[in-house]
Amino acid sequence: MPVVATQETELYAPIKALLESQGYEVKGEVGPADIMAVRGDEEPVFVEMKRGFSLSLFHQGVERQRLSDAVYVAVPRGTGRLFRGSLKKNTGLCRRLGLGLMTVRLRDSFVEVHLDPAPYAPRKMKARKVRLLREFARLEGDPNPGGSTRRRLMTAYRQDALRCLSCLHRWGPTKAALVAEQTGVAKARRLMADNHYGWFERVETGIYALSPNGAQALGEYADEISRIAPDDQSENLRTN
């Protein structure tokens, strides 16, 4: 469970002691800053404190970056899975904002520095970008309004499955090679064999037909099928 300080001042003495041990002169409530620390001619260090992670804490931290690049945010150290998850996510957020992050364990005043301030340089996910570009190119049209629930998103894979479904609806049980030829889905055999949506069933070696779930999907996806496989009439699909 998170440990919540009754007052932000409970965090001040442990953080002040840590900074002083590193040679800083530390003062509280200097202008708008919760903590300001100075060491020689170096950039001043600012620490903003809150009783827990909040949007206000990050707003204050970002505002202090107008004064110095050395800005930390600090919260009490909690325990349990909930706090660990929150700490991980907020450490990532601080990294992106260029903020440092401290926690204070209130029972013994132990201060842990989880992250020092640094410019954010995101690691590019080249392989994932390539996959997204490939999906973008394969996806026909723009079938998913932005913000749609992910459970029923129309993917390029689902569109290929619907093309196979439409073909079997027209021709009945059909050889996988012919389905691939008629639909342009090169991997139709693998798609129908894997049967991720439960729409297909193999009636003989290399020959596939609609399953009961597939027959039901004809109606559910009639509009999309009529758009990507116009040989079928959507009205006919809804009535089968």
C-alpha positions in Angstrom: 0.0 0.0 0.0 1.2 3.6 -0.6 2.6 5.4 2.4 1.2 8.9 2.4 2.9 11.6 4.4 0.6 13.7 6.5 2.6 16.8 5.5 5.1 17.5 2.7 7.5 18.8 5.4 8.1 15.2 6.5 10.1 14.7 3.3 12.2 17.9 3.8 14.7 16.9 6.5 15.7 13.5 4.8 16.2 15.2 1.4 18.0 18.1 3.0 20.4 15.7 4.8 21.1 13.8 1.6 21.9 17.0 -0.4 24.1 18.4 2.4 26.0 15.2 2.5 26.9 15.9 -1.1 28.2 19.3 -0.3 25.1 21.4 -1.1 23.8 24.3 0.9 20.1 23.6 1.2 17.2 25.9 2.0 13.4 25.4 1.9 10.7 27.5 0.4 12.9 29.9 -1.6 10.5 31.7 -3.8 8.2 29.1 -5.5 10.5 26.2 -4.9 10.0 23.6 -2.1 13.7 22.9 -1.9 16.7 24.8 -3.4 20.2 23.6 -3.1 23.4 25.3 -4.2 27.0 24.0 -4.6 29.6 26.4 -5.8 29.1 27.7 -9.3 27.0 24.6 -10.4 23.4 24.8 -11.6 21.1 25.1 -8.6 19.2 21.9 -7.7 15.4 22.2 -7.1 13.2 19.5 -5.5 9.4 19.6 -5.6 7.6 17.5 -3.0 4.2 16.0 -2.8 2.5 13.4 -0.6 2.0 11.2 -3.7 2.3 11.3 -7.4 0.0 13.8 -9.0 -0.3 15.9 -12.1 0.3 19.0 -10.0 3.7 17.6 -8.9 4.8 17.2 -12.5 3.5 20.6 -13.4 5.6 22.1 -10.7 8.7 20.2 -11.7 8.4 21.3 -15.3 7.9 24.9 -14.2 11.2 24.7 -12.2 13.0 23.6 -15.4 12.7 27.2 -16.5 15.2 28.0 -13.7 17.5 25.0 -13.9 18.1 21.6 -15.6 18.6 20.0 -12.2 15.0 19.4 -11.0 13.8 16.5 -9.0 10.3 15.5 -7.8 10.0 13.6 -4.5 7.2 11.5 -2.9 7.0 9.1 0.1 8.1 5.6 -0.6 5.2 3.1 -0.5 5.0 -0.6 -0.5 3.2 -3.3 -2.4 2.4 -4.0 -6.0 0.3 -0.9 -6.5 3.1 1.4 -5.5 5.7 -0.5 -7.4 3.6 -0.2 -10.6 3.0 3.5 -10.0 6.7 4.1 -9.4 7.7 2.3 -12.6 5.2 4.3 -14.7 6.1 7.6 -13.1 9.8 7.0 -13.4 9.2 6.6 -17.2 7.2 9.8 -17.2 10.0 11.7 -15.3 12.6 10.3 -17.8 10.5 11.7 -20.7 10.1 15.1 -18.9 13.8 15.3 -18.1 13.0 15.3 -14.3 14.8 13.5 -11.6 12.9 11.3 -9.1 13.4 10.6 -5.4 11.4 8.7 -2.8 11.6 8.9 1.0 11.0 5.9 3.2 9.3 7.6 6.1 10.0 4.9 8.8 13.7 5.5 8.6 14.1 8.6 6.5 16.0 6.7 3.7 16.1 8.7 0.5 16.5 6.8 -2.8 17.3 8.6 -6.0 15.6 6.6 -8.8 16.5 8.9 -11.6 18.7 11.9 -12.2 17.6 14.7 -14.5 18.8 14.3 -18.1 17.6 15.3 -21.6 15.2 12.6 -22.9 16.5 10.7 -25.9 13.9 8.1 -26.8 15.1 4.8 -28.1 13.6 4.3 -31.5 11.7 0.9 -31.9 12.7 0.3 -35.6 11.3 -3.2 -35.8 8.0 -2.1 -34.4 7.9 0.9 -36.8 8.4 -1.4 -39.7 5.6 -3.6 -38.6 3.3 -0.7 -38.2 4.2 0.6 -41.7 3.5 -2.8 -43.1 0.1 -3.0 -41.3 -0.7 0.5 -42.5 0.0 -0.5 -46.1 -1.9 -3.8 -45.9 -5.0 -2.3 -44.2 -7.6 -1.4 -46.8 -9.3 1.9 -46.3 -9.7 3.4 -42.8 -12.1 1.1 -41.0 -11.3 2.0 -37.4 -12.3 5.5 -36.0 -9.5 6.7 -33.7 -10.2 5.8 -30.1 -12.1 2.6 -30.9 -12.0 -0.3 -28.5 -9.2 -2.7 -29.4 -11.3 -5.8 -29.0 -13.0 -5.4 -32.4 -10.4 -3.5 -34.3 -10.3 -4.2 -38.0 -6.7 -5.3 -38.8 -5.2 -6.3 -42.1 -5.2 -9.9 -40.9 -8.9 -9.8 -40.1 -9.6 -8.3 -43.5 -7.8 -11.2 -45.2 -9.8 -13.6 -43.1 -13.0 -11.9 -44.2 -12.0 -12.2 -47.8 -11.5 -15.9 -47.3 -14.9 -16.0 -45.5 -16.6 -14.3 -48.4 -15.0 -16.6 -51.0 -16.2 -19.7 -49.1 -19.6 -18.2 -48.8 -19.8 -17.8 -52.6 -18.3 -21.1 -53.6 -18.9 -23.5 -50.7 -16.1 -25.9 -49.6 -13.1 -24.8 -51.6 -9.4 -25.8 -52.0 -7.2 -23.4 -50.1 -5.1 -22.8 -53.3 -8.2 -21.6 -55.1 -9.2 -19.4 -52.2 -5.8 -17.8 -52.3 -6.1 -17.2 -56.1 -9.6 -15.7 -55.9 -9.0 -13.5 -52.9 -5.4 -12.4 -53.4 -4.6 -13.6 -49.9 -1.3 -15.4 -50.5 -1.3 -17.1 -47.1 -5.0 -18.2 -47.2 -4.1 -21.9 -46.4 -2.2 -20.9 -43.3 -4.8 -18.4 -42.2 -7.7 -20.9 -42.5 -5.7 -23.7 -40.9 -4.7 -21.5 -37.9 -8.4 -20.4 -37.7 -7.8 -17.7 -35.0 -11.4 -16.5 -35.2 -13.1 -19.9 -35.4 -14.6 -19.1 -38.8 -13.3 -22.0 -40.8 -13.3 -25.8 -40.7 -11.3 -28.3 -42.8 -13.6 -30.8 -44.5 -10.9 -32.6 -46.5 -7.1 -32.3 -46.9 -6.6 -28.8 -48.3 -10.3 -28.0 -48.6 -12.1 -25.6 -46.2 -15.6 -24.5 -45.5 -17.4 -22.1 -43.2 -17.9 -23.0 -39.6 -21.1 -22.1 -37.8 -19.1 -19.1 -36.3 -18.1 -18.2 -39.8 -21.6 -18.2 -41.0 -22.6 -15.9 -38.1 -19.6 -13.6 -38.9 -21.0 -13.0 -42.4 -23.8 -11.0 -40.9 -21.7 -9.3 -38.3 -19.1 -8.0 -40.8 -21.5 -7.6 -43.8 -20.6 -4.0 -44.3 -16.8 -4.6 -44.3 -17.1 -7.6 -46.5 -19.2 -5.7 -49.1 -16.5 -3.0 -49.0 -13.4 -5.2 -49.4 -15.0 -8.1 -51.3 -17.7 -6.4 -53.4 -18.6 -9.6 -55.3 -20.9 -10.3 -52.3 -24.0 -8.1 -51.6 -24.1 -7.0 -48.0 -27.9 -7.5 -47.9 -27.5 -11.1 -48.9 -24.9 -11.6 -46.2 -27.3 -10.2 -43.5 -30.0 -12.6 -44.5 -27.9 -15.8 -44.4 
